[in-house]
Amino acid sequence: MMERLAQQLTLLSLLFFFINGCALGPNYRKPAVDAPENFRSAESPAGQASLADLPWWQVFEDPTLQQLISEALQNNYDLRVAVTRVEQARQIAAQARAQFFPAINYDGSIATGRNSFLTSPSPNGGQTTDSALLDLSVFWEIDLWGRIRRLNEAARAQLFATDEARRGVMISLVSAVAQAYFELLQLDLQLNIAKRNAKSFEDTLKIFTQRLEGGVASKLETSSAEGLLGTVAANVPEVERQIVVKENQINVLLGRNPGPVERSATLLDQSTPPEIPAGLPSGLLERRPDIRQAEQNLRAANAQVGVAVADFFPRIGLTTLLGRVSPELSAFSAGTANFWAVAGTMTGPIFQGGALIARHRQAKAAWEEAKLAYAQTALNAFQEVSNALITRQKLEDVRAQQSRAVKAYEEAVSVSLKRYVAGKASYYEVLQNQQQLFPAETVLAQTQLNQLLVIVQLYKALGGGWQASEISPLDQKPICP
């Protein structure tokens, strides 16, 4: 009997390994994406090199910013949450992988009763007897149709998708810290401009007051100058408030309590790369985490179609049972208490009221949705890169013209003030030029900020931020059996 059992087990094992390469449902094929030959607004022909290939510390060279980004990558809560999600997906994949192996369980019970055996009714003439059971059971589902393999394929794809989401959080974090830091430096510059302009209006008010006291000016001049001084001076506490708010924002990104942020450089100390290669649009599909995540979601949806197809076919398994059972405790250790059994099982659907068909159609629709989402994600990526490229180009012209305006207004203020002191111009001419200088300087500072922010946006749009700067958790732990 045992020899025949061994032959059956060998036959079933050979059958399992022979059919292991076959799984129902469509095999995954990466869908084609209509990628352009080059990004619109690119300054040079498409090439292999890309700004995104550089690690973030070579793009953002400010030492203070580098320190802030490093701290954020260590302590940011959103990123730490994303890491825990990767671990959850890893364990879900491990659960799916466990279905490849036999499930071994044990069971045991001891009972005393009248007309019963192991708590089940069993007439025995009204006697009170003891009974005992101890068994070890093994069940192994033979993956004849590839249902378990497709489940594992889907779980693995979801694991990779979750890891790509983590990398997306990392890119967003690097970009968010850099953007907030540059905005903080712009606020510092704006505060300096506001204080300088307030000092300029204060000096003008003093001149008007002196002329009023000398009897060569009217109260209208001093009142107008004082009103404009108050308007400009009111910007100082407002910008100081914005600085504190921005510092608090940076601290939250760094995972620490609100407080001041040290900085040793100014906005004007920052430099932008003279040339920014965008790389090949096709390379963007392989680099951006959101596109890679969308592809893994598509792979998982494709595998679920195979699972739905396999559900139409019977599930075949092998069950073995061995142990001891006895109606009397005294005989439990005797040889007659031994028992064993081996059986093959097969369960399959006959009539489900259309549920299996509906499930299959649902899986196909989910696959179609994932395919469209993948194409849309790629399309959005091309748009973001193109927008960042054209913005960078045009901001150069904007800054040149705005610098020209500031220089002209500075000269106008100086000339008009000299003319006023010499009695050749009215107070209105002085105040008008001062009023025009302050917003022009503020707009120039915003333009200088935008030139830095567009580099951050382009770096993020190209999928840079994590290459060569971190090791994926998936590179450290095996995910396959």
C-alpha positions in Angstrom: 0.0 0.0 0.0 2.8 2.4 0.9 4.6 1.6 -2.3 1.5 2.4 -4.3 1.1 5.7 -2.4 4.7 6.6 -3.3 4.1 5.9 -6.9 1.0 8.1 -6.9 2.9 11.0 -5.3 5.7 10.7 -7.8 3.3 10.7 -10.7 1.5 13.8 -9.4 4.8 15.6 -8.8 6.0 14.9 -12.3 2.6 16.1 -13.7 2.9 19.3 -11.7 6.4 20.1 -12.9 5.6 19.2 -16.5 2.6 21.7 -16.6 4.3 24.3 -14.5 5.2 26.4 -17.6 1.6 26.7 -18.7 -0.8 29.3 -17.3 -4.2 30.3 -18.6 -4.8 33.9 -19.6 -2.9 36.4 -21.6 0.9 36.8 -21.1 1.9 40.3 -20.4 3.1 42.5 -23.2 4.2 46.1 -22.7 1.8 48.3 -24.6 3.3 50.7 -27.2 3.3 54.4 -26.4 3.3 57.0 -29.1 6.4 58.8 -27.9 7.7 61.8 -29.9 11.2 61.8 -31.3 12.1 64.8 -29.2 10.5 66.9 -26.5 8.7 70.0 -27.8 10.7 73.1 -26.9 13.9 71.2 -26.5 16.9 73.4 -27.3 19.0 70.6 -28.8 18.4 67.3 -30.6 17.4 64.4 -28.5 20.3 62.5 -26.9 21.0 59.8 -24.4 22.2 62.2 -21.7 19.5 63.7 -19.4 19.5 66.1 -16.4 17.5 63.3 -14.6 20.6 61.0 -14.7 22.4 63.3 -12.2 21.8 62.6 -8.5 20.1 65.5 -6.7 23.3 66.7 -4.9 24.8 67.5 -8.3 21.8 69.4 -9.4 21.3 71.4 -6.2 24.8 72.4 -5.2 24.0 74.6 -2.3 25.5 72.9 0.8 22.6 74.0 3.1 20.0 72.7 0.7 21.9 69.4 0.4 21.8 69.1 4.1 18.1 69.8 4.3 17.3 67.3 1.5 19.4 64.6 3.3 17.6 65.2 6.5 14.2 65.1 4.8 15.1 61.8 3.1 15.8 60.3 6.6 13.0 61.8 8.6 10.1 62.8 6.4 6.9 61.1 7.5 5.3 60.7 4.1 8.4 58.8 2.8 8.5 56.6 5.9 4.8 55.8 5.4 5.6 54.9 1.8 8.3 52.5 3.0 5.9 50.7 5.3 3.5 50.3 2.3 6.3 48.6 0.4 6.8 46.2 3.3 3.0 45.5 3.4 3.1 44.7 -0.3 6.1 42.5 0.2 4.3 40.4 2.8 1.2 40.2 0.6 3.4 38.8 -2.2 4.9 36.4 0.3 1.4 35.2 1.2 0.6 34.6 -2.5 3.9 32.8 -2.9 3.1 30.5 0.0 0.3 28.9 -2.1 3.0 27.1 -4.1 3.8 25.0 -1.1 1.8 22.3 0.7 -0.2 23.5 3.7 0.5 21.4 6.8 -1.8 21.5 9.8 -2.2 19.6 13.0 -5.3 18.8 15.1 -5.9 17.1 18.4 -8.7 16.6 20.9 -9.5 14.6 24.0 -13.1 14.1 25.1 -15.2 12.2 27.7 -18.9 11.6 27.1 -21.9 9.3 27.0 -23.1 7.9 23.7 -20.5 10.1 22.0 -17.1 10.0 20.3 -15.0 13.1 20.2 -18.1 15.3 21.0 -20.1 13.7 18.1 -23.2 11.5 18.8 -22.3 7.9 18.7 -24.6 5.4 20.5 -22.7 2.9 22.5 -25.3 1.4 24.8 -25.3 4.4 27.2 -21.7 3.9 28.3 -19.5 6.8 29.3 -16.2 6.6 27.5 -13.1 8.5 26.8 -11.8 9.3 23.2 -8.8 10.9 21.7 -7.6 12.2 18.3 -4.2 13.5 17.1 -3.6 14.0 13.4 -1.3 15.8 10.9 -2.9 16.9 7.6 -1.3 18.1 4.4 -3.0 19.8 1.5 -1.3 20.8 -1.8 -3.2 22.4 -4.6 -1.7 21.4 -8.0 -1.5 24.6 -10.1 -2.7 22.8 -13.2 -4.2 25.9 -14.9 -1.7 28.5 -13.5 -4.2 30.2 -11.1 -1.6 30.4 -8.3 1.1 31.6 -10.8 -1.1 34.4 -12.0 -1.9 35.4 -8.4 1.8 35.5 -7.7 2.4 37.5 -10.8 -0.3 40.0 -9.8 1.1 40.3 -6.2 4.7 40.8 -7.4 3.5 43.5 -9.8 1.7 45.2 -7.0 4.9 45.1 -4.9 6.9 46.7 -7.7 4.1 49.3 -8.2 4.2 50.1 -4.5 8.0 50.5 -4.6 7.7 52.8 -7.6 5.2 54.9 -5.6 7.8 55.1 -2.8 10.3 56.4 -5.4 7.7 58.9 -6.6 7.3 60.2 -3.0 11.1 60.5 -2.8 11.2 62.6 -6.0 8.4 64.8 -4.8 10.1 65.2 -1.4 13.4 66.3 -3.0 11.6 68.7 -5.2 9.4 70.1 -2.4 12.4 70.8 -0.1 14.3 72.5 -3.0 11.3 74.6 -4.0 10.5 75.6 -0.4 14.2 76.5 0.2 14.4 78.7 -2.9 11.1 80.3 -2.0 12.6 81.1 1.5 15.6 82.7 -0.1 13.3 84.8 -2.4 11.4 86.0 0.7 14.7 87.0 2.2 15.5 89.0 -0.9 12.0 90.5 -0.9 12.4 91.5 2.7 15.6 93.2 1.9 13.9 95.1 -1.0 11.1 96.1 1.2 13.4 97.5 3.8 15.5 99.3 1.3 12.5 100.9 -0.3 11.1 101.8 3.1 14.4 103.5 3.9 14.3 105.3 0.5 10.7 106.7 1.2 11.8 107.6 4.7 14.7 109.6 3.3 12.4 111.3 0.9 10.0 112.2 3.7 12.9 113.8 5.6 13.7 115.9 2.6 10.1 117.0 2.2 9.9 117.7 5.9 13.0 119.9 5.9 11.7 121.8 2.9 8.3 122.2 4.6 10.0 123.6 7.7 12.0 126.0 5.4 8.8 127.2 3.9 9.5 126.0 0.3 7.2 122.9 0.4 3.6 122.2 1.2 2.0 119.9 3.7 0.6 118.0 0.8 4.1 116.8 -0.1 4.9 115.5 3.3 1.5 113.8 3.7 1.9 112.0 0.4 5.4 110.9 1.2 4.3 109.7 4.7 1.4 107.8 3.2 3.6 106.0 0.7 6.1 105.3 3.4 3.4 103.6 5.5 2.3 101.5 2.5 5.8 100.3 1.7 6.7 99.8 5.4 3.7 97.6 5.9 5.2 95.0 3.5 8.1 94.4 6.0 6.1 92.6 8.7 4.0 90.8 6.1 7.1 89.3 4.4 8.5 88.5 7.9 5.3 86.5 8.5 5.7 84.7 5.3 9.3 83.8 6.1 8.2 82.2 9.4 5.4 80.2 7.6 7.9 79.0 5.0 10.4 78.0 7.6 7.7 76.0 9.4 6.8 74.3 6.1 10.4 73.2 5.5 10.6 71.9 9.0 7.5 69.7 8.5 9.1 68.3 5.3 12.2 67.5 7.4 10.1 65.8 10.1 10.9 68.2 12.9 9.0 70.8 14.9 8.5 74.3 13.6 11.6 76.5 14.0 14.1 78.7 12.2 15.9 77.4 9.2 19.6 78.3 8.8 20.8 79.5 5.4 24.2 80.8 4.4 23.5 81.8 0.8 21.1 84.3 -0.9 18.9 83.8 -3.9 21.3 85.7 -6.0 24.1 83.3 -5.1 22.2 80.4 -6.7 23.2 79.4 -10.2 21.3 77.5 -13.0 22.9 75.1 -15.4 23.7 76.8 -18.8 22.4 73.8 -20.7 19.9 71.2 -19.6 19.7 68.1 -21.7 16.2 66.5 -21.5 17.2 63.1 -23.0 15.1 60.9 -25.1 11.3 60.8 -24.6 11.5 57.0 -24.7 13.9 57.1 -21.8 11.3 59.0 -19.8 9.1 55.9 -19.9 11.8 53.9 -18.3 12.7 56.5 -15.7 9.7 58.2 -14.2 8.3 56.3 -11.2 4.7 57.2 -11.9 4.9 55.7 -15.4 6.7 52.6 -14.1 4.1 52.3 -11.4 1.3 52.6 -14.0 3.0 49.8 -16.0 3.2 47.5 -12.9 -0.5 48.1 -12.2 -1.2 47.1 -15.8 0.9 44.0 -15.4 -1.1 43.1 -12.2 -4.4 43.7 -14.0 -3.2 41.4 -16.8 -2.4 38.6 -14.4 -5.9 39.0 -12.8 -7.4 38.2 -16.2 -5.6 34.9 -16.1 -6.9 34.2 -12.5 -10.4 34.9 -13.8 -9.9 32.4 -16.7 -8.5 29.7 -14.3 -11.6 30.0 -12.1 -13.6 28.4 -14.9 -11.6 25.2 -14.5 -11.6 22.7 -11.5 -9.0 23.0 -8.7 -7.1 19.8 -8.2 -5.4 19.0 -4.9 -3.7 16.3 -3.0 -4.7 15.6 0.7 -2.9 13.4 3.1 -3.9 12.6 6.7 -2.1 10.6 9.4 -2.2 10.3 13.1 -3.9 8.4 16.0 -7.5 8.0 17.0 -9.0 5.8 19.7 -12.3 5.5 21.5 -10.4 4.8 24.7 -7.4 6.6 26.1 -5.9 3.4 27.3 -5.7 2.2 23.7 -4.4 5.4 22.3 -0.7 4.3 22.4 -1.5 0.9 20.8 -0.7 0.1 17.2 -4.4 -0.2 16.4 -4.8 3.5 17.0 -2.7 4.5 14.0 -4.5 5.8 10.9 -3.6 7.4 7.6 -5.3 8.4 4.4 -4.4 9.9 1.0 -6.9 11.4 -1.4 -7.1 13.5 -4.5 -9.6 16.3 -4.6 -11.2 18.2 -7.4 -13.7 21.0 -7.1 -15.1 23.1 -10.0 -18.0 25.2 -11.0 -21.1 23.9 -12.8 -23.5 26.8 -12.5 -22.8 30.1 -10.9 -25.5 32.3 -12.4 -23.1 34.1 -14.6 -20.8 35.2 -11.8 -17.6 33.7 -13.3 -18.4 35.3 -16.7 -19.0 38.7 -15.0 -15.8 38.3 -13.0 -13.8 37.6 -16.2 -15.3 40.6 -17.9 -14.6 42.8 -14.9 -10.9 41.7 -14.9 -10.7 42.6 -18.6 -12.3 46.0 -18.1 -9.8 46.6 -15.2 -7.0 45.7 -17.6 -8.3 48.1 -20.2 -8.5 50.8 -17.5 -5.0 50.2 -16.4 -3.8 50.3 -20.0 -5.5 53.7 -20.6 -4.1 55.0 -17.3 -0.6 54.0 -18.4 -1.0 55.8 -21.7 -2.4 58.9 -20.0 0.4 59.0 -17.4 3.0 58.9 -20.2 1.2 61.7 -22.1 1.1 63.9 -19.0 4.8 63.3 -18.5 5.6 64.5 -22.0 3.5 67.6 -21.4 5.2 68.4 -18.1 8.7 68.2 -19.6 7.7 70.4 -22.6 6.1 73.0 -20.3 9.2 73.1 -18.1 11.5 73.5 -21.1 9.6 76.4 -22.7 9.2 78.1 -19.3 12.9 78.0 -18.8 13.6 79.5 -22.2 11.1 82.3 -21.8 12.1 83.2 -18.3 15.6 84.2 -19.6 13.9 86.9 -21.8 11.6 87.9 -18.9 14.6 88.4 -16.5 16.5 90.4 -19.1 13.7 92.8 -19.6 12.8 93.1 -16.0 16.4 93.8 -15.1 16.4 96.5 -17.7 13.3 98.0 -16.1 14.7 98.0 -12.6 17.9 99.6 -13.7 15.9 102.3 -15.5 13.7 103.0 -12.5 16.7 103.2 -10.2 18.2 105.8 -12.4 14.9 107.7 -12.7 14.5 107.8 -8.9 18.1 109.2 -8.5 17.6 111.8 -11.2 14.2 112.9 -10.1 15.3 113.4 -6.5 18.2 115.6 -7.7 15.9 117.6 -9.9 13.5 118.0 -6.9 16.3 119.3 -4.6 17.4 121.6 -7.4 13.8 122.9 -7.7 13.4 121.6 -11.3 10.8 118.9 -10.6 7.8 118.4 -8.5 7.4 116.1 -5.5 5.0 114.0 -7.7 7.8 113.1 -10.1 9.9 111.8 -7.2 7.1 109.7 -5.6 6.0 108.3 -8.9 9.4 106.9 -9.8 9.8 105.5 -6.3 6.4 103.8 -6.6 7.4 102.2 -9.8 10.8 101.0 -8.5 9.5 98.9 -5.6 7.1 96.6 -7.6 9.7 96.3 -10.4 12.3 95.0 -8.0 9.8 92.6 -6.4 8.8 91.2 -9.9 12.5 90.8 -10.7 13.1 88.8 -7.5 10.1 86.6 -8.4 11.5 86.0 -11.9 14.8 85.0 -10.4 13.0 82.6 -8.1 11.0 81.2 -11.1 14.2 80.4 -12.9 15.3 78.2 -10.1 11.9 76.6 -9.6 11.7 75.6 -13.3 14.9 73.6 -12.8 13.3 71.8 -9.9 10.1 71.2 -12.0 12.1 70.0 -15.0 14.2 67.7 -12.8 11.1 66.2 -11.3 9.3 66.0 -14.6 12.2 64.0 -16.1 12.1 61.6 -13.2 15.3 62.6 -11.5 15.8 62.6 -7.8 16.5 59.0 -6.7 19.0 57.6 -9.1 22.4 56.8 -7.5 21.2 58.3 -4.3 19.4 55.4 -2.6 19.1 51.6 -2.7 15.6 50.2 -3.2 14.4 47.9 -0.4 13.7 45.5 -3.3 17.4 45.4 -4.0 18.1 44.2 -0.5 15.5 41.4 0.0 14.6 38.6 -2.3 11.0 38.6 -3.6 11.0 35.2 -5.5 10.9 31.8 -3.9 
